[in-house]
Amino acid sequence: MPDKPIPVLELETEGHNLQEAIKKAVVYCRNHDILKELLEENASEVLNMLMTEWNWDDALAVRFEEGQEKGIEIGEQKRNKDILELLKQGISMEELQRHLEQSEMSPQ
């Protein structure tokens, strides 16, 4: 491992833009056996991650949406399981329909 830090900031202050500095730093790391295997296999993914600005608001929005989707999925699975159980118990389709309408109206 080299004695001095990877030269991203150095390159940026020498007039390179940040993207070019990051690309040169990745090449530097690969040439100096710093995460060489990872960079050889995943260089484009690493560059994409490094060049993408992190935005907490976007990250939280994505997490919220994923949570909603997961909650809906769990709710649908539970509803399907409950329907199957009621059908096994011999409930009529009319009773099942009333039950489903009532459960949609009542708060969980």
C-alpha positions in Angstrom: 0.0 0.0 0.0 1.4 3.5 -0.9 2.6 5.9 1.8 0.5 8.8 0.6 -3.3 9.0 0.2 -5.0 8.3 -3.1 -4.7 11.5 -5.1 -8.3 12.4 -5.8 -8.2 15.8 -4.1 -4.7 16.4 -5.5 -5.9 15.7 -9.0 -9.0 17.9 -8.5 -6.9 20.8 -7.3 -4.6 20.4 -10.4 -7.4 21.3 -12.7 -9.1 17.9 -13.3 -12.8 17.8 -12.7 -14.1 15.4 -9.9 -15.1 12.7 -12.4 -11.7 12.6 -14.0 -10.0 12.7 -10.6 -12.1 9.7 -9.5 -11.4 7.7 -12.7 -7.6 8.4 -12.3 -7.8 7.4 -8.6 -9.5 4.1 -9.5 -6.7 3.4 -12.1 -4.1 4.4 -9.4 -5.6 2.0 -6.9 -5.7 -0.9 -9.5 -2.1 -0.2 -10.5 -1.0 -0.1 -6.8 -2.9 -3.3 -5.8 -5.4 -1.4 -3.7 -8.7 -3.3 -4.0 -7.3 -4.5 -7.3 -9.5 -7.6 -7.6 -12.6 -5.7 -6.7 -11.8 -2.9 -9.2 -10.9 -5.3 -12.0 -14.2 -7.1 -11.6 -16.5 -4.2 -10.8 -14.8 -1.0 -12.0 -17.9 0.4 -13.7 -20.1 -0.2 -10.7 -17.5 1.4 -8.4 -17.3 4.4 -10.6 -21.0 4.8 -10.8 -21.3 4.7 -7.0 -18.5 7.2 -6.5 -19.9 9.6 -9.1 -23.5 9.5 -7.9 -24.3 12.2 -5.4 -25.9 10.8 -2.2 -29.2 12.4 -1.4 -30.8 11.5 1.9 -34.2 12.7 0.9 -34.2 10.4 -2.2 -32.8 7.5 -0.1 -35.5 7.9 2.5 -38.2 8.2 -0.2 -37.1 5.0 -1.8 -36.9 3.2 1.6 -40.5 4.5 2.4 -41.8 3.2 -1.0 -40.1 -0.2 -0.5 -41.6 -0.4 3.0 -45.1 0.4 1.6 -44.7 -2.3 -1.1 -43.5 -4.8 1.4 -46.4 -4.0 3.7 -48.9 -4.3 0.9 -47.4 -7.7 -0.1 -47.6 -9.0 3.5 -51.2 -7.8 3.7 -52.2 -9.5 0.5 -50.5 -12.7 1.6 -52.4 -12.6 4.9 -55.7 -11.8 3.1 -55.2 -14.8 0.7 -54.4 -17.1 3.6 -57.5 -15.9 5.5 -59.7 -16.5 2.4 -58.3 -20.0 1.9 -59.0 -20.7 5.6 -62.6 -19.5 5.3 -63.2 -21.5 2.2 -61.8 -24.6 3.9 -64.4 -24.0 6.7 -67.1 -24.1 4.1 -68.1 -20.4 4.0 -70.4 -19.5 1.1 -69.3 -17.1 -1.6 -71.9 -14.5 -0.4 -70.6 -14.7 3.2 -67.0 -14.5 1.9 -67.9 -11.4 -0.1 -69.6 -9.7 3.0 -66.6 -10.6 5.1 -64.2 -9.1 2.6 -66.2 -5.9 2.3 -66.4 -5.5 6.0 -62.6 -6.1 6.5 -61.9 -3.5 3.8 -64.0 -1.0 5.6 -62.7 -1.6 9.1 -59.4 0.0 10.2 -56.6 -2.4 10.9 
